[in-house]
Amino acid sequence: MPEMRFRVRWPDQSATLCYSPSQVIKDFFNPGESYELEDFLARSRAALQIASERVRQKYGYTCSSAMTQLAEIETIAMRFSDTENPKVLVEAFIE
């Protein structure tokens, strides 16, 4: 299962390198595109849950790294809950 990373830039211009155990991320994001914070969160949840499920189907257990990554994304996103019109930029896919 080809894992990958994707780099995001948050509304405060900080960057995070994120992990996915599957390239399903490519079905949810486009490099260079910005997403409203809530949309970014919804897409991240869906993509990382699908990725974790793919691991479960192949190996018999879910991917804890995908769920840890989702928790990190959600924790960082909380910092911007009071920001007006927060957007997250998906900068790049790293394979």
C-alpha distances in whole Angstrom, upper triangle without the diagonal:
4,6,10,13,16,20,22,26,28,32,33,31,29,26,23,19,17,13,10,7,6,8,11,13,14,16,18,19,21,21,25,26,27,27,29,28,28,26,24,24,23,20,19,19,18,15,14,15,13,10,11,12,9,8,11,11,9,10,14,14,13,12,15,14,13,17,18,17,19,22,22,22,25,27,27,28,31,33,33,34,38,37,39,36,33,30,27,26,22,23,20,16,15,12
4,7,10,13,17,20,23,26,29,31,29,27,23,20,17,15,11,9,7,6,6,10,11,12,14,16,17,18,18,22,23,25,25,28,27,27,25,22,23,23,19,18,19,18,14,14,16,14,10,13,14,11,11,14,14,12,14,17,17,15,13,16,14,13,17,18,17,18,21,21,21,24,26,26,27,30,31,31,33,36,35,37,34,31,28,25,23,19,20,16,13,11,8
4,7,10,14,17,20,23,26,28,26,23,20,17,13,11,8,6,4,5,6,9,10,11,14,15,15,17,17,20,21,23,23,25,24,25,23,20,20,20,18,15,17,16,13,11,14,13,9,11,14,11,10,14,15,14,14,17,16,14,11,13,11,10,14,15,13,15,18,18,18,21,22,22,23,26,28,28,30,33,32,34,31,28,25,22,21,17,17,14,11,9,7
4,7,10,13,17,19,23,24,22,20,16,14,10,9,6,5,6,6,6,9,8,10,13,14,13,14,13,17,18,19,20,23,22,23,21,18,18,19,16,14,16,16,12,12,15,14,11,13,16,14,14,17,18,17,18,20,19,17,14,15,12,11,15,15,12,14,17,16,16,19,21,20,21,24,25,26,28,31,30,31,29,25,22,19,17,14,14,11,7,6,5
4,7,10,13,16,20,21,19,16,13,10,7,5,4,6,9,9,9,11,9,10,14,14,12,13,12,15,16,17,18,20,19,21,19,16,16,18,15,13,15,16,13,12,15,15,12,14,18,16,16,19,21,20,21,23,21,18,15,15,12,11,14,14,11,13,16,14,13,17,18,17,18,22,22,23,25,28,26,28,26,22,20,16,14,11,11,8,6,5,6
4,7,10,13,16,18,16,14,10,8,6,5,7,8,11,11,10,11,8,9,13,12,10,10,9,11,12,13,14,17,16,18,16,13,14,16,13,11,14,15,12,12,16,16,14,16,19,18,18,22,23,23,23,25,23,20,17,17,14,12,15,15,11,13,16,14,12,16,17,15,16,20,20,20,22,25,23,25,22,19,16,12,11,7,7,6,4,6,8
4,7,10,14,15,12,11,7,6,4,6,9,11,15,15,14,15,11,12,15,14,11,11,9,10,12,12,13,16,15,18,17,13,14,17,15,13,16,17,15,15,18,19,17,19,22,22,22,25,27,26,27,29,26,23,20,20,16,15,17,16,12,14,16,13,12,15,16,14,15,18,18,18,21,23,21,22,20,17,14,10,9,6,5,5,7,8,11
4,6,10,11,9,8,6,5,7,7,11,13,17,17,16,16,12,13,16,13,11,11,9,9,10,9,10,13,12,14,14,10,12,15,13,11,15,17,15,15,18,19,18,20,23,23,23,26,28,28,29,30,27,24,21,21,17,16,17,16,12,13,15,12,10,13,14,11,12,15,15,14,17,19,17,19,17,13,10,7,6,4,5,7,9,11,15
4,7,8,6,6,4,7,9,11,14,17,20,21,19,20,16,17,19,16,13,13,11,10,11,9,10,12,11,15,15,11,13,17,15,14,17,19,18,18,21,23,22,23,26,27,27,30,32,32,32,33,31,27,24,23,20,19,20,19,15,15,17,14,11,14,15,11,11,15,13,12,16,17,15,16,15,11,9,6,5,6,7,10,13,14,18
4,5,5,5,6,8,11,12,16,18,22,22,21,21,17,19,20,17,15,15,14,13,12,10,10,11,9,12,13,11,12,15,15,14,17,19,18,18,21,23,23,24,27,28,28,30,32,33,33,34,31,28,25,24,21,19,20,18,15,15,15,13,10,12,12,9,8,11,10,9,12,14,11,13,12,8,7,5,7,9,10,13,16,18,21
4,5,7,9,12,15,16,20,22,25,26,25,24,20,22,23,19,17,17,16,14,13,10,10,10,9,13,14,12,13,17,17,16,19,21,21,21,24,26,26,27,30,31,31,33,35,36,37,37,34,31,28,27,24,23,23,21,18,18,18,16,13,14,14,10,9,12,10,7,11,11,8,10,9,6,6,6,8,11,13,16,19,21,25
4,6,9,12,15,17,21,23,27,28,27,27,23,24,26,23,20,20,19,17,16,13,14,14,12,16,17,15,16,20,20,19,21,24,24,24,26,28,28,29,32,33,33,35,37,38,38,39,36,32,29,28,25,24,24,22,19,19,19,16,14,15,14,11,11,12,10,8,12,12,10,12,12,9,10,9,11,14,14,18,20,22,26
4,6,10,13,15,19,22,26,26,25,25,21,22,24,22,19,18,16,14,15,12,14,15,14,17,18,15,17,21,20,19,22,24,23,23,26,28,27,28,31,32,32,35,37,37,37,38,35,32,29,28,25,23,24,22,19,19,20,17,15,17,16,12,13,15,13,12,15,16,13,15,14,11,10,9,9,12,11,15,18,19,23
4,7,10,13,17,20,23,24,24,24,21,22,24,21,19,19,17,15,16,14,15,16,14,18,19,16,17,20,20,18,21,23,22,21,25,27,25,26,30,30,30,32,35,35,35,36,33,29,26,25,22,21,21,19,16,17,17,14,13,15,14,10,12,14,12,12,16,17,15,17,17,13,12,10,11,12,12,14,17,18,21
4,7,10,13,16,20,21,20,21,17,19,21,19,16,16,14,14,14,13,15,16,14,18,18,14,16,19,18,16,19,21,19,19,22,24,22,23,27,27,27,29,32,31,31,33,30,27,23,22,19,18,19,17,14,15,16,13,11,14,14,10,12,15,14,14,17,19,17,19,18,14,13,10,9,10,9,11,13,14,18
4,6,10,13,16,18,18,19,15,17,20,17,15,16,14,15,15,14,15,17,14,17,17,14,14,17,16,13,16,19,17,16,19,21,19,20,23,24,23,26,28,28,28,29,26,23,20,18,15,15,16,14,10,12,13,10,9,12,12,9,11,14,14,15,18,20,18,21,20,16,14,11,11,10,10,11,12,12,16
4,7,10,14,15,15,16,13,15,18,16,14,15,13,15,16,16,16,19,17,19,19,15,15,18,16,13,16,18,16,14,18,19,17,18,21,21,21,24,26,25,25,27,24,21,18,17,13,13,15,13,10,12,14,11,10,14,14,12,14,17,17,18,21,23,22,24,22,19,17,13,12,10,10,9,10,9,12
4,7,10,12,12,13,10,13,16,14,13,14,13,15,16,16,16,18,16,17,17,13,13,15,14,10,13,15,12,11,14,15,13,14,18,18,17,20,22,22,22,23,21,18,14,14,10,9,11,10,7,9,11,9,8,12,13,12,13,17,17,18,20,23,22,24,22,19,17,13,13,10,11,10,9,10,12
4,7,9,10,11,10,12,15,14,14,16,15,18,18,18,18,20,18,19,18,15,15,16,14,11,13,14,11,9,12,13,10,11,15,15,14,17,19,18,18,20,18,15,11,11,8,7,10,9,6,9,12,10,10,14,15,15,16,19,20,21,23,26,25,27,25,22,20,16,16,13,14,12,10,9,10
4,5,7,8,7,10,12,12,12,15,15,18,18,19,18,21,19,19,18,15,14,15,13,10,11,12,9,7,10,10,7,8,12,11,11,14,16,15,16,17,15,12,9,11,8,6,9,10,8,9,13,13,12,15,17,17,18,21,22,23,24,28,27,29,26,23,21,17,17,14,15,13,10,10,10
4,7,9,9,12,14,14,15,18,18,21,22,22,22,24,22,23,21,18,18,18,15,13,14,13,10,8,10,10,6,7,10,9,7,11,13,12,12,14,13,10,7,10,8,7,10,12,10,12,15,15,15,18,20,20,21,24,26,26,28,31,31,32,30,27,25,21,21,17,18,16,13,12,11
4,5,7,9,11,12,13,15,16,20,20,21,21,23,22,22,20,18,18,17,14,12,13,12,9,8,10,9,5,8,10,8,8,12,12,12,13,15,14,12,10,13,11,9,13,15,13,14,17,18,17,19,22,22,22,25,27,27,28,32,31,32,30,27,24,21,20,17,18,15,12,12,10
4,5,6,8,10,11,12,13,17,17,19,19,22,21,22,19,17,17,17,14,12,14,13,9,10,12,10,8,11,13,11,12,15,15,15,17,19,18,16,14,16,14,12,15,17,14,15,19,19,17,20,23,22,22,26,27,27,28,32,30,31,28,26,23,19,18,14,16,13,9,10,9
4,5,5,7,9,12,14,17,17,18,17,20,20,19,17,15,15,14,11,10,12,10,6,8,10,7,6,10,11,10,12,15,15,15,17,19,18,15,14,16,15,12,15,17,15,14,18,19,17,19,22,22,21,24,26,26,27,30,29,30,27,24,21,19,18,14,16,14,11,13,12
4,5,5,6,9,11,14,13,15,14,17,16,16,14,12,13,12,9,8,10,9,6,7,10,9,8,12,13,12,14,17,18,18,20,21,20,17,15,16,14,11,14,16,13,12,16,16,14,16,19,19,18,21,23,22,24,27,26,26,23,21,18,15,14,11,13,11,9,11,11
4,5,5,7,9,12,12,14,14,17,18,18,15,13,15,15,11,11,14,12,9,11,14,12,11,15,16,15,17,20,20,20,22,24,23,20,18,20,18,15,18,19,16,16,20,19,17,19,22,21,21,24,26,24,26,29,27,27,24,22,19,16,14,11,12,10,8,11,11
4,6,8,11,14,13,15,14,17,18,17,14,13,15,13,9,11,13,10,8,11,13,11,11,15,15,14,17,19,19,20,22,24,23,20,19,21,19,16,18,20,18,17,20,21,18,20,23,23,21,24,26,25,26,29,27,27,24,22,19,17,16,13,15,14,12,15,15
4,7,10,13,11,12,11,13,14,14,10,9,11,10,6,8,10,8,7,10,12,11,12,15,16,16,18,20,20,21,24,25,23,20,19,20,19,15,17,19,16,14,18,18,15,17,20,19,18,21,23,21,22,25,24,24,20,19,16,13,13,11,14,13,12,15,16
4,7,9,8,9,9,12,13,14,11,9,11,11,8,9,12,11,9,12,15,14,14,17,19,18,20,23,23,24,26,27,26,22,20,22,19,16,18,19,16,15,18,18,15,17,20,18,17,20,22,20,21,24,22,22,19,17,13,11,10,7,10,10,9,13,14
4,6,6,9,10,13,15,16,13,11,15,15,11,12,16,15,13,15,18,17,17,20,22,21,23,26,26,26,28,30,29,25,23,25,22,19,21,22,19,18,21,20,17,20,22,20,19,23,23,22,23,26,23,23,20,18,14,12,9,7,8,8,9,12,14
4,6,9,11,15,16,18,15,13,16,17,14,14,18,18,15,17,20,20,19,22,24,23,24,27,28,28,29,31,30,27,24,25,22,20,22,22,19,19,22,20,17,20,22,20,19,23,23,21,23,26,23,23,20,18,14,11,8,5,5,5,7,10,13
4,7,10,14,15,18,15,13,17,18,16,16,20,20,18,20,23,23,22,25,27,26,28,31,31,31,33,35,33,30,27,28,25,22,24,24,21,21,23,21,18,21,23,20,19,23,22,20,23,24,21,21,18,16,12,10,7,6,5,7,10,13,16
4,7,10,12,15,12,11,14,15,13,14,18,18,16,19,21,21,21,24,26,26,27,30,31,31,33,34,32,29,27,27,25,22,24,24,20,19,22,21,17,19,21,19,17,21,21,18,20,22,19,19,15,14,10,8,6,6,7,9,12,15,18
4,7,9,12,10,9,12,14,12,13,17,17,17,18,21,22,22,24,26,27,28,30,32,32,34,35,33,29,27,27,24,22,23,23,19,18,20,19,15,17,19,16,14,18,18,15,17,18,15,15,12,10,6,5,4,6,9,11,14,17,20
4,6,8,6,5,9,10,9,11,14,15,15,17,19,20,20,23,24,25,27,29,30,31,32,33,31,27,25,25,23,20,21,21,18,16,18,17,14,15,17,15,12,15,16,13,14,16,14,14,10,8,5,5,6,8,11,14,15,19,21
4,6,5,6,9,10,11,12,14,15,16,18,20,21,22,24,26,27,28,30,31,33,34,34,32,28,27,26,24,22,21,22,19,17,18,18,14,14,16,14,11,13,14,11,11,13,11,11,7,6,4,6,9,11,14,17,19,22,25
4,5,5,6,9,10,10,12,14,15,16,18,20,21,22,24,26,27,28,30,32,32,33,30,26,24,24,22,19,19,19,16,14,15,14,11,10,12,11,7,10,11,8,8,11,10,10,8,6,5,6,10,11,15,17,19,22,24
4,5,5,6,9,10,11,12,14,15,16,18,20,21,22,24,26,27,29,30,31,31,28,25,23,23,22,19,18,19,17,14,15,15,11,10,13,12,9,10,13,10,9,12,12,12,10,9,9,9,13,14,18,20,21,23,26
4,5,5,6,8,10,11,12,14,15,17,18,20,21,23,24,26,27,29,30,30,28,24,23,23,22,18,18,19,17,14,16,16,13,12,15,15,11,14,16,13,13,16,15,15,12,10,9,9,12,12,16,18,18,22,24
4,6,5,6,9,10,10,12,14,15,16,18,20,21,22,24,26,27,28,28,26,22,21,20,19,16,16,17,14,11,13,13,10,10,13,12,9,12,14,12,13,16,15,15,12,10,8,7,9,9,13,15,15,18,20
4,5,5,6,9,10,10,12,14,15,16,18,20,21,22,24,26,27,26,24,20,19,18,17,14,13,14,12,9,10,11,8,7,11,11,8,10,13,12,12,15,15,16,14,12,11,9,12,12,16,17,17,20,22
4,5,5,6,9,10,11,12,14,15,17,18,20,21,23,25,26,25,23,19,19,19,18,15,14,16,14,10,13,14,11,10,14,14,12,14,16,15,14,18,18,18,16,14,13,12,14,14,18,19,18,21,23
4,5,5,6,8,10,11,12,14,15,16,18,20,21,23,24,24,22,19,18,18,17,13,14,16,13,11,14,14,11,12,15,15,13,16,18,17,17,20,20,20,17,15,13,12,13,12,15,16,15,18,19
4,6,5,6,8,10,10,12,14,15,16,18,20,21,22,22,20,16,15,15,14,10,10,12,9,7,10,11,8,9,13,13,11,14,17,16,16,20,19,21,18,16,14,11,13,11,14,15,14,16,18
4,6,5,6,8,10,10,12,14,15,16,18,20,21,21,18,14,13,14,13,10,9,11,10,7,9,11,9,9,13,14,12,14,18,17,17,21,21,22,20,18,16,14,16,15,18,18,17,19,20
4,6,5,6,9,10,11,12,14,15,16,18,20,20,18,14,14,15,15,11,11,14,13,10,13,15,13,13,16,17,16,18,21,20,20,24,24,24,22,20,18,16,18,16,19,19,17,20,20
4,6,5,6,9,10,11,13,14,15,17,18,19,17,14,13,14,13,9,11,13,11,10,13,15,12,14,17,17,16,19,22,21,21,25,25,26,23,20,18,16,16,14,17,16,14,16,16
4,5,5,6,8,10,11,12,14,15,16,17,14,11,9,10,10,6,7,10,8,7,10,12,11,12,15,16,16,18,21,21,21,25,25,26,24,21,19,17,17,15,18,17,15,16,16
4,5,5,6,9,10,10,12,14,15,15,13,9,9,10,11,7,7,11,11,9,12,14,13,13,17,18,18,20,23,23,23,26,27,28,26,23,22,20,21,18,21,20,18,19,19
4,5,5,6,9,10,10,12,14,14,13,10,10,13,13,10,11,14,13,12,15,17,16,17,20,21,20,23,26,26,25,29,29,30,28,25,23,21,21,19,21,20,18,19,18
4,5,5,6,9,10,11,12,13,12,9,8,11,10,7,10,12,11,11,14,16,15,17,20,21,20,23,26,26,26,30,30,31,29,26,24,21,21,18,20,18,15,16,15
4,5,5,6,9,10,10,11,8,5,5,8,8,6,7,11,11,11,13,15,15,16,19,20,21,23,25,26,26,30,30,32,30,27,25,23,23,20,23,21,18,19,18
4,5,5,6,9,10,9,8,6,8,11,12,10,11,14,14,14,16,19,18,19,22,24,23,25,28,29,29,32,33,34,32,29,28,25,26,23,25,24,21,21,20
4,5,5,6,9,9,9,8,9,12,13,11,13,16,16,16,19,20,20,21,24,25,25,28,30,31,31,35,35,36,33,31,29,26,26,23,25,23,19,20,18
4,5,5,6,7,7,6,6,10,11,10,12,14,15,15,18,20,20,21,24,25,26,28,30,31,31,35,35,37,35,32,30,27,27,24,25,23,20,19,18
4,5,5,5,4,4,7,10,12,12,12,15,16,17,19,21,21,22,25,26,27,29,31,32,32,36,37,38,36,33,32,29,29,26,28,26,23,23,21
4,6,6,7,8,10,14,16,14,16,19,19,19,22,24,24,25,28,29,29,31,34,35,35,39,39,40,38,35,33,31,31,28,30,28,24,24,22
4,6,8,9,11,14,15,15,17,19,20,20,23,25,25,26,29,30,31,33,35,36,36,40,40,42,39,37,34,31,31,28,29,27,23,23,20
4,6,8,9,12,14,14,16,18,19,20,22,24,25,26,28,30,31,33,35,36,37,40,41,42,40,37,35,32,32,29,31,28,25,24,21
4,7,10,12,15,15,16,18,20,20,22,24,25,26,28,30,31,32,35,36,36,40,41,42,40,38,36,33,34,31,32,30,27,26,24
4,7,9,12,12,12,15,17,17,18,21,22,23,24,27,27,29,31,33,33,37,37,39,38,35,33,31,31,28,30,28,25,25,23
4,6,9,9,9,11,13,13,15,17,18,19,21,23,24,25,28,29,29,33,34,36,34,31,30,27,28,25,27,25,23,22,21
4,5,5,7,9,10,11,13,15,16,17,19,20,22,23,26,27,28,31,32,34,32,29,27,24,25,22,24,22,20,19,18
4,5,5,6,8,10,10,12,14,15,16,18,20,21,24,25,26,30,30,32,31,28,27,24,25,23,24,23,21,20,20
4,5,5,6,9,10,10,12,14,15,16,18,20,22,24,25,28,28,31,29,26,25,21,22,20,21,20,17,17,16
4,5,5,6,9,10,11,12,14,15,16,19,21,22,23,26,27,29,27,24,22,19,20,17,19,18,16,16,16
4,5,5,6,9,10,11,12,14,15,17,19,21,21,25,25,28,26,23,22,20,21,19,21,21,19,19,19
4,5,5,6,9,10,11,12,14,16,18,20,20,24,24,27,26,23,22,19,20,19,21,20,19,19,19
4,5,5,6,9,10,11,12,14,16,18,19,22,22,25,24,20,19,16,17,15,17,17,15,15,17
4,5,5,6,9,10,10,12,15,16,17,20,21,23,21,18,17,15,16,15,18,18,17,18,19
4,5,5,6,9,10,11,13,15,16,19,20,23,22,19,18,16,18,18,20,20,20,20,22
4,5,5,6,8,10,12,14,15,18,19,21,21,17,17,14,16,16,18,18,18,18,20
4,5,5,6,9,10,11,13,16,16,19,18,14,13,11,13,13,15,16,16,17,19
4,6,5,6,9,10,11,14,15,18,17,14,14,12,15,15,18,19,20,21,23
4,5,5,7,10,11,14,15,18,18,15,15,14,17,17,20,21,21,22,25
4,5,6,8,10,13,13,16,16,12,13,11,14,15,17,19,19,21,23
4,5,6,7,10,10,13,13,9,10,9,13,14,16,19,20,22,24
4,5,5,8,10,13,14,11,13,13,16,18,20,22,23,25,28
4,6,8,8,12,13,10,12,12,16,18,20,22,24,25,28
4,5,5,8,9,7,9,10,14,16,18,21,23,25,28
4,6,8,9,8,11,12,16,19,21,24,26,28,31
4,6,9,9,12,14,18,21,23,26,28,30,33
4,6,6,9,12,15,18,21,24,26,29,32
4,6,9,13,16,19,21,25,27,30,33
4,6,10,13,16,19,22,24,27,30
4,7,10,13,16,19,21,24,27
4,7,10,12,16,18,21,24
4,7,9,12,14,17,20
4,6,9,12,15,18
4,6,8,11,14
4,7,10,13
4,6,10
4,6
4
